Structures are given as structure tokens and as C-alpha cells.
Amino acid sequence: MKTWWNYVYLIVIAMALPLFAGLLPTWEYKGKYFGGGIAREYAINFVAEYLPNEKATLLIEKFMSGTTSTEIMLYLPIAINVSAVALIIVYCVGTILITVNNLITNSIYQSKRQKAKGA
């Protein structure tokens, strides 16, 4: 029988991945940038699309003129919300997986019991 202890790693990944993606340092490799700066910039631009123009402009100006710590502070609320949505998705998928797996396991045990009884 499966329980949530079998899927703890999914919960940890769903919580940690959005948070740590923006906290990584940014580095350059062969003319392309990789790391947290790209994730932070993408998240801010994504959120800015759905804000009113004045608020979006203010957010982008603060992001572009800020230091790395300012960028991280602007990124954290977005990352926490993404983590919450990821946890909800993991919970729904995990519940379905656990329920289906346990139903299959119970039906297998039930058929073995009936076979052992000779019914």
C-alpha cells in the first residue's frame, strides 16, 4: 500500500524548485547567461504582463535598477505563489496515484484470498 511517505520527494521538489531557481547565481557560458538571474527576470516579466501599466512599469524599474538582493526580494512572492500552485498540483496527482494504486493492490489481495479459500 502506498502512502504519502512514498512521495515525499515530490513535495520537496515542488516546494524547493521554484524557490531555488531564482536564488542561484548567474553565470555566463559561451556567450549565454544561465542561472537565477534569468529565472528572476522571466518571473518578473511574466507577472508584469498582467499588472496595470503603471504598476508594471514601477515593478520593472525597481527590478532593473535594483541590486541582486532587491531582485530576490521582488522574486520571492512570485516563487512562493508558484510553489503553492505546484503543491496543489502535486497533492491532486499524488492523491489520485495513491488511491488508484491502493485500489489495485486491494483487488489483487482480495482475489488471492478468494483463490486461497477456493471460492
C-alpha positions as CSV (number, residue, x, y, z in Angstrom):
1,M,0.0,0.0,0.0
2,K,1.3,3.4,-1.0
3,T,1.2,6.4,1.4
4,W,2.4,10.0,1.2
5,W,5.8,8.8,2.7
6,N,6.4,7.2,-0.7
7,Y,6.0,10.5,-2.4
8,V,7.7,12.9,0.0
9,Y,10.4,13.8,-2.6
10,L,7.7,15.2,-4.9
11,I,6.5,17.5,-2.2
12,V,10.1,18.7,-1.5
13,I,10.8,19.2,-5.2
14,A,7.5,21.2,-5.7
15,M,8.4,23.5,-2.8
16,A,12.1,23.9,-3.4
17,L,12.4,24.1,-7.2
18,P,10.7,27.5,-7.7
19,L,12.4,29.0,-4.7
20,F,15.9,27.9,-5.5
21,A,15.6,28.5,-9.3
22,G,15.8,32.3,-8.6
23,L,18.3,32.1,-5.9
24,L,21.0,30.5,-8.0
25,P,23.9,32.8,-9.1
26,T,24.0,33.9,-12.7
27,W,26.9,32.8,-14.9
28,E,27.9,33.1,-18.5
29,Y,28.9,30.2,-20.7
30,K,29.8,30.7,-24.3
31,G,28.0,34.0,-24.6
32,K,24.8,32.8,-22.9
33,Y,23.6,33.5,-19.4
34,F,22.4,30.8,-17.1
35,G,21.2,30.7,-13.5
36,G,18.9,32.6,-11.2
37,G,19.0,36.0,-12.9
38,I,17.3,34.6,-15.9
39,A,14.6,32.9,-13.8
40,R,14.0,36.1,-11.8
41,E,13.8,38.2,-14.9
42,Y,11.3,35.8,-16.6
43,A,9.1,35.7,-13.5
44,I,9.0,39.5,-13.2
45,N,8.2,39.9,-16.9
46,F,5.5,37.3,-16.7
47,V,3.8,39.0,-13.7
48,A,4.3,42.4,-15.2
49,E,2.2,41.4,-18.3
50,Y,-0.9,41.0,-16.1
51,L,-0.4,44.2,-14.0
52,P,-1.8,47.6,-14.9
53,N,0.7,49.7,-16.9
54,E,1.7,52.0,-14.0
55,K,2.4,49.1,-11.6
56,A,4.1,47.0,-14.3
57,T,6.4,49.9,-15.1
58,L,7.2,50.5,-11.5
59,L,7.9,46.8,-10.9
60,I,10.2,46.6,-13.9
61,E,12.1,49.8,-13.0
62,K,12.7,48.6,-9.4
63,F,13.9,45.2,-10.8
64,M,16.2,46.8,-13.4
65,S,17.7,49.4,-11.1
66,G,18.0,47.2,-8.0
67,T,20.8,45.0,-6.7
68,T,20.7,41.3,-6.6
69,S,19.1,41.3,-3.2
70,T,16.4,43.6,-4.4
71,E,15.8,41.3,-7.4
72,I,15.5,38.4,-5.0
73,M,13.1,40.3,-2.7
74,L,10.9,41.0,-5.7
75,Y,11.1,37.4,-6.9
76,L,10.2,35.7,-3.6
77,P,6.5,36.4,-3.6
78,I,6.2,35.1,-7.1
79,A,8.2,32.0,-6.2
80,I,6.1,31.3,-3.1
81,N,2.9,31.5,-5.2
82,V,4.4,29.2,-7.8
83,S,5.4,26.8,-5.0
84,A,1.8,26.8,-3.6
85,V,0.3,26.1,-7.0
86,A,2.9,23.3,-7.6
87,L,2.0,21.8,-4.2
88,I,-1.7,21.8,-5.0
89,I,-1.0,20.0,-8.3
90,V,1.3,17.5,-6.6
91,Y,-1.3,16.9,-4.0
92,C,-4.0,16.2,-6.5
93,V,-1.8,13.9,-8.7
94,G,-0.4,12.2,-5.6
95,T,-3.9,11.5,-4.2
96,I,-5.0,10.0,-7.5
97,L,-1.9,7.9,-7.7
98,I,-2.2,6.6,-4.1
99,T,-5.9,5.9,-4.5
100,V,-5.6,4.0,-7.7
101,N,-2.5,2.1,-6.6
102,N,-4.2,1.1,-3.3
103,L,-7.4,0.0,-5.1
104,I,-5.4,-2.2,-7.5
105,T,-3.4,-3.7,-4.6
106,N,-6.6,-4.3,-2.6
107,S,-8.2,-6.1,-5.5
108,I,-5.1,-8.2,-6.0
109,Y,-5.1,-9.2,-2.4
110,Q,-8.9,-9.9,-2.4
111,S,-8.5,-12.2,-5.5
112,K,-5.7,-14.1,-3.8
113,R,-7.8,-14.5,-0.7
114,Q,-10.7,-15.8,-2.7
115,K,-8.4,-18.2,-4.6
116,A,-7.0,-19.5,-1.3
117,K,-10.5,-20.1,0.1
118,G,-11.4,-22.0,-3.1
119,A,-14.3,-19.8,-3.9
